[in-house]
Amino acid sequence: MGIFLSQGEELRLARELCDYGKRLSPRFQSPGEPPFENQYQDYAIYLAALDGEAVEQAIDHFQAKAAVNALELKHLLGGKKVPAPETLVKHYPELREISETEDVGGNYSLLA
């Protein structure tokens, strides 16, 4: 959606739609496809970055989501808990059951 929007009225309206959607009851919000599982929130972050706002935060947000996805895949393929930074597990509670948290000095290679 946002890839075809340039700064201006259409982008502003798309951002307003995301703001509206975030306020909807959870029963009216359906999960999206990665990396937009939380559609309204994730698209709001993406569209803000397209609009030149909070670009670094958007990059961090989607990089963290990619790391979470990689840990989930590693767990599915290996069948055992994977090491993960405590701060990542704190922000992505879905990792609690599949990960072992380690201190911040740990090695978190997704390839190991």
Secondary structure, DSSP 8 states (H G I E B T S, - for coil): -GGG--TTHHHHHHHHHHHHHHTS-GGG----STT-SSHHHHHHHHHHHHTTSSHHHHHHHHHHHHHHHHHHHHHHHH-S-EEEEHHHHHH-GGGTTTEEEE-TTS---S--
